[in-house]
Amino acid sequence: MIDPLINVREKIKKILSSMTIEDKIAQLMSIPIDEILDSSNSFSKDKASVMIGRGIGQITRVAGSKKGFTPKEVVRLVNKIQLFLNRETRLGIPAIVHEECLAGVMGRGFTMFPHPIGLASSWDPGLVYEVASAIREEAYSVGVRQCLAPVLDVALDPRWGRVEETFGEDPYLVAVMAHSYIRGLQGDDLSRGVIATPKHFAGHSFSEGGRNIAPVHIGERELREIFLFPFEVAVRVSGALSVMAAYHVIDGVPCHANEDLLSKILREEWGFEGFVVSDYGGVEMLVTLHGVARDCLDAALQAIKAGVDMELPSPKCFPELLRGYEKNLLPQDVIDRAVERILRVKALLGLLDNPLVDPGAHSSVVRSRAHIELARRAARSSIILLKNSNVLPIDLSMIRRIAVVGPNANNPSALLGDYSYPNHVGIEPENIITILQAVKHLVGDRAEILYASGCRDARCGSTEGFQEVLRVVGESDFVIAVFGEVSGLFGRGLSGEGNDRASLSLPGYQEDLVLEICSKTPTSLILLSGRPLDLTRVSEKCSSIIEAWYPGEEGGWAVAEILLGLENPSGRLPISFPRGVGQIPVYYYRKPSSLRDYVDLSSKPLYPFGYGLSYTRFEYRDLRISPMDAKPNDWIEVSFEVANIGDRSGAEVAQVYIRDLVASVSRPVKELKGFAKILLRPGESKRVKIKIHTDQLAFYDKNMRLVLEPGSFEVYVGSSSEDIRLRGSFELIEGSILRMRRNYLSYSE
């Protein structure tokens, strides 16, 4: 049998041999769709001839254009572009159409799933795979072949506005979720898949002061063990075919010009065979923001030599590469290397054979019934019950009147994150049921629903509407208070890209109103937010608290179903909730020396990583660890029994943490190494088996060697990083130096 990759290599070699230097540089650039439209928003051959006369590497955001194209219009435009490239350019090389896909294809009319922080809260890799597969189907059906997702930044500072785009604070959980997401996007057959683009490479989330794009201060060991680990899994295990460089600097070196990151680690160490794209405007920022390049030519030369293969979203600096080549500042083999990487991916996608889209395929795929039902299921799984003083689920037989209050109660935008199309471009969402509307529908005539917003919007800059809220609260038997943040971009929201906060309290006067509400009537506080908030005061007053994050278009229904007991909450925190902004960072896997209390505050979080309540109760018992004496390349089985001892069916997330007791460098107090989400009926029990490879115990020693050191390891099993129910231990009786991990992820039975 002939290896298909041999045919790909031969095809690319033939194309390269026929390309001029101008043709090659054209493949390293992207053109926004708006640049090749006429005044009526139709494809313009004249503009295209000027902009992409020699071809182009990518087309930027057809679905995500602010023009608001429908899926049908997206297909029509994509086919016109690809036909133009095929017929009107010398070599006929098609473009890759890319789109943001963090919570669905970011375009008008596509299914909007929970934002990634909510998907991570499900602790359900299978569900994440389903969501990503649905996104792939919708993207492919309209000709989108590259998704700028998932975000693999490990979120340690909740002040950072983009926490909502991440899978949380733990590198292992991020890696597991990323693996499922990438597999779902790329699919089993790449000719019908879309390439994933993990971002932002690397360390973007731990910026100075939590400010977007600010410098990052991390040592090499921390960089590798925390921030690079999910990317290493994405490349070496998941097979991601593109990576996006990050905006910031590490120790003064911008990531877009960091050869150690983009070439030595990514390609030489990990064997990455895809292509690297710039973040939007990232190459130009070497001149305008970081001051490490004199002009666009200098910036383009630094970026491509470091390992950036393509400039997004538009050709600002990479056109200067031609001048750099002509002045002998850029060897041809550097250009050829980048072009070959891009052409290889185009070949694997099948674009070189047939780039056209089936005009009717999207009609049965985009927003299909199955995808909407999946969005509802994902939203349910993303919701976390943080507190419950026996008031939930709501017992309608005991209640005559319910007050639904708060600025987010009837705001459809509050259910969506920054990379959902409406919030990204700043328009009102279409056809989304709010929490107020869903509660009204599900309650029906069994209770009267009263409503007051209290604040004009989530900024809550005035107390003007408070009296109306307090009036309806006083007339009600139960209150559903929906507060928090609204997401957007660069000042249009309180969370999201460019919306970093110095405070983690509820915005404006929200906390004042919540405290008054909770002091008068039994209240369930529903938080729609993109980051952990400081809930110290309100947690003392409110009867129950639910964190719903940004649960997507079906989130209103999901929240209402959980409030009324139609569904049992099963979400668990993927990130710790601090008691105050002064604690940051408060992630669970700190070193032992970081746990000393402040004079005026505990060093522990208010709600820890992995935490979440249920309407039922679970019991853990009979821990077994085998082998007790392990050697390198062994699998260690941690097994235990979990029982549902309550009166409702429910899902528990059983978590396994490990601590290396003595090592050559200080190690964390505990590290997540495996987990399993199990659904149990009342009275049912199940033995859970989690198999952990010894490679997962490896770390970087004083000499930055990846090592396994012999010694004692403690095992903690529980329902959160703090709620440990079972303890055990094992010995690693031999050590070794690893060139590379062979196994990164545990598996459960």
Secondary structure, 3 states (H helix, E strand, C coil): CCCHHHHHHHHHHHHHHCCCHHHHHHCCEEEEHHHHECCCCCECHHHHHHHCCCCCCEEECCCCCCCCCCHHHHHHHHHHHHHHHHHHCCCCCCCEEEECCCCCCCCCCCCCCCCHHHHHHCCCHHHHHHHHHHHHHHHHHCCCCEECCCECCCCCCCCCHHHHHCCCCCHHHHHHHHHHHHHHHHCCCHHHCCEECCECECCCCCEHHHCCCCCECCCHHHHHHHHHHHHHHHHHCCCCCEEEECCCEECCEEHHHCHHHHHHHHHHHCCCCCEEECCCCCCCHHHHCCCCCCCHHHHHHHHHHHCCCEECCCCCCHHHHHHHHHCCCCCHHHHHHHHHHHHHHHHHCCCCCCCCCCCCHHHHCCCCHHHHHHHHHHHHHHCEEEEECCCCCCCHHHCCEEEEECCCCCCHHHHCCCCCHHHHHCCCCCCCCCHHHHHHHHHHHHCEEEEECCCCCCCCCCCCCHHHHHHHHHCCCEEEEEEECCECCCCCCCECCCCCCCCCCCCCCHHHHHHHHHHHCCEEEEEECCCCCCCHHHHHHCCEEEECCCCCCCHHHHHHHHHCCCCCCCCCCCCCECCCHHHCCCCCCCCHHHCCCCCCCCCCCCECCCCCECCCCEEEEEEEEECCEECCCCEEEEEEEEEECCCCCEEEEEEEEEEECCCCCCCCCCEEEEEEEEEECCCCEEEEEEEEEHHHHCEECCCCCEEECCEEEEEEEECCCCCEEEEEEEEECCCEEECCCCCCCCEEC
